[in-house]
């Protein structure tokens, strides 16, 4: 992720900027000044690190969902439930990060407020999730068990 790399390079970028600004070569000094003008502030670097931390679970979810050679419908519902859980348990000092978090939660809720039947059935049939323990709401589990039971009558 580009933001993660930017956060990792904060110290080397600042070191290079200082080195160039302190150079006796006018071109190097000018380059250092130009970099300093465009460089993120310490507070902005902190926001970048907080954003990287907030988005890290999405990076892992993307790896999980795109890295398999077989159907992943059964893992989508548990993955989204985990993302919602992590977002709900994340607090930030920065208002902008809180706003981003709330917007993501709002979008996830509108798109995945109640898991789709097929996704829940697939998760229930997948041995990794046979009891749907990832469900944050016990009533969701009860509804699907009842639906399955009723369909077998």
N, C-alpha and C positions, 0 to 999 in steps of 0.2 A: 504494500500500500504506500502510495506516494507521501502521504502525511506522516506515516510512521518513519519513513526514510528521512524526511525533513527534520523530524524531532531528533533522530539519531545524529544528524549532521550539525546540530546547533553549535556545539563547541568548536568543531573544526572550522565552520563558517566564520564564527566570531574571531577565532585565532587568525585566520587568513585576513580578515578585514583589518584587525589591529596591526598585523605584520605589514600589510600594504600601506596603511595610513602612516606608519612610522618609517616607511622607506624614504631614502634620500632621492630616489629616482622620481621625478615629477609625474611621469606616466603611471607608475605604480601607486603613488600617493593619490592621484586623481581617481584611479580605479577603486582604491580603498574607500575613498569618500563616497563614490557612487554606490558601492555595495552597502555602505553604512546607511545611506539615504533610503535604500530599498529593503533593508534588513528588518525582519520582524522584531518587535520589542520583546522584552523578557515576558511581559504579560501575555502577548500574543503567542509566544512559544508555549506557555503554560496552557493556553486554550487549545492549541494544536495537540498537545499531549493528552489533554482531557478528552478531546474528540477521538483520538486514536483509541483510547481506553474504552470509550462508549461504543465505538464501531467494531472493536475486536471480535465480539461474539458473532457479528454478521459475516466477518471474514471466515471464521471457522465454519459457520453454517453453510456458506457458499462452497467451501471445500468439501464438506460432507455431502451436500446435495448434488454437486457436479462431479464428484470423484468416483462415482460408482459405475459399474458396467451393467447394472440391472435396474429395474424399476424402483423408484425411490418414493412412491406415493406413501408407503407405510411410515416413512421416516419424516415426512413433511410436517405432520401434525405435532409430533413430539419436538421437532426442531423449533417450530414457531412458538409452541408453549414455553420452551426454554428461553427463547429470545424475549418474550413478553415478561417472563419471570425475572430475568436479569435486568431488563430495563426498569421494571418496577422497584428493584432493589438497588438502583444506582442513584446516588446523589452527587450533585456537582456544586462547586463553589461559584461557577460561572453561569450567569443568566442565559447566555447564548447556548450553552450546552444543555441546560434544562429545557430551553425552547425546542432544540433539536430532538431531545428525548421525547418530549410530549408530542411533537409532530409525528415521530416514528410510531409511537404507541397508538396515536389516533389512526394512522394509516393501517397499522396491523389490526387494530380492533375493527375498523370498517371492512377490511377485506377478509378477516378470519375470526369474526366475533363468535360465531358458532362453527365448529369444524364441519367440513363437508362430510356427508354420510360415507361416501366412498373412502375418503382418507381415514376416517375413524375405523371403518370395517377393515381396511388394509392394515392399519396399525394393530387392531385386535387380532388379526390372523397372523401377524408377524410374531414369531416366537420371542423376539427381543422385547416386545411390548405387550405381551399377552394379557396383562391385567390393566393396561392403560394407566399405570401409576403416574405417568406424566401429566394427567389431566389435573388442571388446577381447580376444577370445579367437580365435586363428587357427583353432582346431579347429572353432568354430561355423561359420566361413566354409567350411571344408573339408566339414563335414557337409552343409551345404545345397547346395553344388556337387555333391557325390556324390548327394544325393537327386534333384536335378534331372536329373543324368546318368542315374541309374537309371530315373527315370520316363519318360525318352525312349526307352528300349530297347524 
